[in-house]
Amino acid sequence: MLDFLDFSFLDVLDILLVAILLYYIYKLLKGTVAINIFIGIAFIFLIWKMTQILKMEMLSNILGYLLSGGVIALIIVFQQEIRKFLLMIGTTNFASRRNFLKQLKFLKSEIATETDVDTLLNACKKMSKTKTGALIVLERTNSLDFLINTGDAMNAEMNEVLLESIFYKNSPLHDGATIIRDNFVVATRVVLPVSNSINIPSRFGLRHRAAFGVSEKTDAICLLVSEETGEISYIKDGGFELFTDYNDLVEKLRHDTQ
């Protein structure tokens, strides 16, 4: 009677892997029309399992044929999302010793130089005062090499003057995004994937949509300075990361770049 309570290690591992898979699917579909389709399919699947448990054979067979016959249709409907999911997995930089150690929060003294948050935010503050538009992408565990190739490669240690000169309106490098890895500017004029999320207010332009897009597909975080208002935005996981004041932003950024 209580055999179902006899959990083995493999059962726990199975549940954990399914939970991780569902989390990444939700993260990928969050804010898009596809999330509603996914919820609908999940609901039909649960009903199908319930009909099997209750031995409602006719309804169970109908739902079973519906789900099995719709696999090809689902691949077509979710073609773009499947591509994004594979891209998300494929760009995880497992080979990087720095990123591996960062995940373990372990032996920090041996990993590469961490991002100088104060320098980065001081540059953003200065650009905010002059309403200089800027989009800065901070690489974390997902490699951004596939994006770096779309822009101009650079290998310069980050400082305030460098960032301000990159985004100066008459600079040939100001258009597009700048990618920072550790404490180095590794690429400028980078073309980012644009988000199709329906949750982005229409008042936000292409720069915001690009920041949302890269943070949806990777674990990168973005700092954005609005050219219209001078407002600094912090974008992470496909959404705005809210902060109360400048000091709060400093703490959040330090936490996320450790």
C-alpha positions as CSV (number, residue, x, y, z in Angstrom):
1,M,0.0,0.0,0.0
2,L,2.8,2.5,0.8
3,D,5.2,1.3,-1.9
4,F,5.0,4.7,-3.6
5,L,6.6,6.3,-0.5
6,D,9.8,4.1,-1.0
7,F,12.0,6.8,-2.6
8,S,15.4,5.8,-3.9
9,F,18.2,8.2,-4.8
10,L,17.3,7.8,-8.5
11,D,13.7,8.9,-7.8
12,V,15.0,12.1,-6.1
13,L,17.4,12.7,-8.9
14,D,14.6,12.2,-11.5
15,I,12.3,14.7,-9.7
16,L,15.2,17.2,-9.4
17,L,16.1,17.0,-13.1
18,V,12.5,17.4,-14.1
19,A,12.2,20.5,-11.8
20,I,15.3,22.0,-13.4
21,L,14.0,21.3,-16.9
22,L,10.6,22.9,-16.1
23,Y,12.4,25.9,-14.6
24,Y,14.4,26.5,-17.7
25,I,11.4,26.1,-19.9
26,Y,9.5,28.6,-17.8
27,K,12.4,31.0,-17.9
28,L,12.6,30.7,-21.7
29,L,8.9,31.2,-22.3
30,K,8.2,33.8,-19.6
31,G,6.6,36.9,-21.0
32,T,5.9,35.4,-24.4
33,V,2.6,34.2,-26.0
34,A,4.1,30.7,-26.0
35,I,3.8,30.5,-22.2
36,N,0.0,30.3,-22.6
37,I,0.3,27.4,-25.1
38,F,2.7,25.6,-22.8
39,I,0.3,26.0,-19.8
40,G,-2.6,24.6,-22.0
41,I,-0.5,21.6,-23.0
42,A,0.5,20.9,-19.5
43,F,-3.1,21.1,-18.4
44,I,-4.2,18.6,-21.0
45,F,-1.3,16.3,-20.0
46,L,-2.4,16.4,-16.4
47,I,-6.0,15.6,-17.3
48,W,-4.7,12.7,-19.5
49,K,-2.7,11.2,-16.6
50,M,-5.8,11.6,-14.3
51,T,-8.0,9.7,-16.8
52,Q,-5.4,6.9,-16.9
53,I,-5.3,6.7,-13.1
54,L,-9.1,6.6,-13.0
55,K,-9.2,4.1,-15.8
56,M,-11.4,6.3,-18.0
57,E,-10.2,4.5,-21.1
58,M,-12.2,6.3,-23.8
59,L,-11.2,9.9,-22.8
60,S,-7.7,8.7,-22.0
61,N,-7.3,7.3,-25.5
62,I,-8.6,10.4,-27.1
63,L,-6.3,12.7,-25.1
64,G,-3.4,10.2,-25.7
65,Y,-3.9,10.4,-29.5
66,L,-4.2,14.1,-29.3
67,L,-0.9,14.5,-27.4
68,S,1.0,12.0,-29.4
69,G,-0.3,13.2,-32.8
70,G,0.5,16.8,-31.9
71,V,4.3,16.3,-31.4
72,I,5.1,17.5,-34.9
73,A,2.8,20.4,-34.6
74,L,4.3,21.4,-31.2
75,I,7.8,21.4,-32.8
76,I,6.6,23.8,-35.4
77,V,4.8,26.0,-32.9
78,F,7.7,26.1,-30.5
79,Q,10.4,26.2,-33.2
80,Q,11.9,29.5,-32.0
81,E,11.7,28.6,-28.3
82,I,13.4,25.2,-29.0
83,R,16.2,27.0,-30.8
84,K,16.6,29.4,-27.9
85,F,16.7,26.5,-25.4
86,L,19.4,24.7,-27.2
87,L,21.3,28.0,-27.6
88,M,21.0,28.5,-23.8
89,I,22.5,25.1,-23.1
90,G,25.1,25.3,-25.8
91,T,26.5,28.6,-24.7
92,T,27.1,27.6,-21.0
93,N,30.8,27.8,-20.6
94,F,31.5,24.6,-18.8
95,A,35.1,24.6,-20.0
96,S,35.9,27.9,-18.1
97,R,37.7,27.3,-14.9
98,R,36.7,30.7,-13.7
99,N,33.0,30.1,-14.2
100,F,33.2,26.6,-12.6
101,L,34.8,28.0,-9.5
102,K,32.3,30.9,-9.5
103,Q,29.4,28.4,-9.3
104,L,31.0,26.7,-6.4
105,K,31.8,30.1,-4.6
106,F,35.1,28.4,-3.9
107,L,38.8,29.5,-4.0
108,K,37.9,33.0,-5.1
109,S,41.5,34.2,-4.7
110,E,42.5,31.9,-7.6
111,I,39.9,33.0,-10.1
112,A,40.1,35.9,-12.6
113,T,39.8,39.5,-11.6
114,E,36.2,40.4,-10.8
115,T,34.3,43.3,-12.3
116,D,35.1,46.7,-10.7
117,V,31.5,47.6,-9.8
118,D,32.3,51.1,-8.5
119,T,34.1,52.0,-11.7
120,L,31.3,50.6,-13.9
121,L,28.6,52.4,-12.0
122,N,30.5,55.7,-11.7
123,A,30.8,55.7,-15.5
124,C,27.0,55.0,-15.8
125,K,26.3,57.9,-13.4
126,K,28.3,60.3,-15.5
127,M,26.6,59.1,-18.7
128,S,23.3,59.5,-16.9
129,K,23.9,63.1,-16.1
130,T,24.7,63.9,-19.8
131,K,21.9,61.6,-21.1
132,T,24.4,59.5,-23.0
133,G,22.8,56.3,-24.2
134,A,24.6,53.2,-23.2
135,L,24.1,49.4,-23.1
136,I,26.6,47.3,-21.2
137,V,26.4,43.5,-21.0
138,L,28.2,41.7,-18.2
139,E,29.0,38.1,-19.0
140,R,28.5,35.5,-16.2
141,T,28.5,31.7,-16.7
142,N,27.0,31.6,-20.2
143,S,29.7,32.3,-22.8
144,L,28.9,35.3,-25.0
145,D,31.4,34.5,-27.7
146,F,28.5,33.9,-30.2
147,L,27.6,37.6,-29.7
148,I,31.1,39.0,-29.5
149,N,31.6,37.8,-33.1
150,T,28.9,40.2,-34.3
151,G,30.8,43.3,-33.1
152,D,34.4,44.6,-32.8
153,A,36.6,42.5,-30.6
154,M,38.6,44.4,-27.9
155,N,40.7,43.4,-25.0
156,A,41.1,46.5,-22.8
157,E,40.9,46.8,-19.0
158,M,37.7,48.6,-18.0
159,N,37.8,52.2,-16.7
160,E,35.5,55.2,-16.6
161,V,37.2,57.1,-19.4
162,L,37.1,54.1,-21.7
163,L,33.4,53.5,-21.2
164,E,32.5,57.1,-21.6
165,S,34.5,57.4,-24.8
166,I,32.9,54.2,-26.2
167,F,29.4,55.6,-25.7
168,Y,30.2,59.2,-26.6
169,K,27.6,60.1,-29.3
170,N,30.2,60.9,-31.9
171,S,32.2,57.8,-31.3
172,P,32.2,55.2,-34.0
173,L,31.8,52.5,-31.3
174,H,28.8,53.9,-29.5
175,D,26.2,52.0,-31.6
176,G,25.2,48.6,-30.2
177,A,26.2,46.9,-27.0
178,T,29.5,46.6,-25.1
179,I,30.4,43.3,-23.5
180,I,32.4,43.1,-20.3
181,R,34.1,39.8,-19.2
182,D,35.7,39.9,-15.8
183,N,37.1,43.5,-15.7
184,F,37.8,43.7,-19.4
185,V,35.9,45.2,-22.3
186,V,36.0,42.4,-24.8
187,A,33.7,43.7,-27.6
188,T,31.9,46.9,-28.7
189,R,29.2,47.5,-31.3
190,V,27.7,44.1,-30.6
191,V,24.4,43.2,-32.1
192,L,22.1,41.6,-29.5
193,P,19.0,39.5,-30.1
194,V,15.8,41.6,-29.6
195,S,13.1,40.3,-27.2
196,N,9.6,39.7,-28.5
197,S,8.2,39.8,-25.0
198,I,4.7,41.3,-24.8
199,N,5.4,42.6,-21.3
200,I,7.8,45.3,-22.4
201,P,6.0,48.7,-22.4
202,S,5.8,50.3,-25.8
203,R,7.6,53.4,-24.5
204,F,10.9,51.4,-24.4
205,G,12.9,51.3,-27.6
206,L,15.3,49.0,-29.3
207,R,18.0,49.4,-26.7
208,H,15.8,48.1,-24.0
209,R,14.4,45.2,-26.1
210,A,18.0,44.2,-26.9
211,A,18.9,44.1,-23.2
212,F,15.8,42.0,-22.5
213,G,16.6,39.7,-25.4
214,V,20.2,38.8,-24.2
215,S,19.1,38.4,-20.6
216,E,16.3,36.1,-21.7
217,K,18.6,33.8,-23.7
218,T,21.6,33.8,-21.3
219,D,22.4,34.6,-17.7
220,A,24.1,37.9,-18.6
221,I,23.1,41.0,-16.8
222,C,22.7,44.4,-18.5
223,L,23.2,48.0,-17.4
224,L,21.3,50.5,-19.6
225,V,21.4,54.3,-19.6
226,S,18.5,55.9,-21.4
227,E,19.3,58.5,-24.0
228,E,15.9,60.2,-23.5
229,T,15.7,60.4,-19.6
230,G,19.2,59.5,-18.4
231,E,17.7,56.8,-16.2
232,I,19.8,53.8,-15.3
233,S,18.1,50.4,-15.7
234,Y,19.3,47.1,-14.4
235,I,18.0,44.1,-16.5
236,K,18.4,40.5,-15.5
237,D,16.6,37.2,-16.4
238,G,14.4,39.0,-19.0
239,G,13.1,41.7,-16.6
240,F,13.8,44.8,-14.7
241,E,15.8,44.4,-11.5
242,L,14.3,47.0,-9.2
243,F,16.5,49.0,-6.8
244,T,15.7,51.8,-4.4
245,D,18.8,54.0,-4.8
246,Y,22.3,54.1,-6.1
247,N,23.7,52.2,-3.0
248,D,21.1,49.5,-3.5
249,L,22.1,49.1,-7.1
250,V,25.8,48.8,-6.1
251,E,25.0,46.0,-3.6
252,K,22.8,44.1,-6.2
253,L,25.5,44.3,-8.9
254,R,28.2,43.2,-6.5
255,H,26.1,40.3,-5.4
256,D,25.3,39.2,-9.0
257,T,28.9,39.5,-10.3
258,Q,30.5,37.6,-7.5
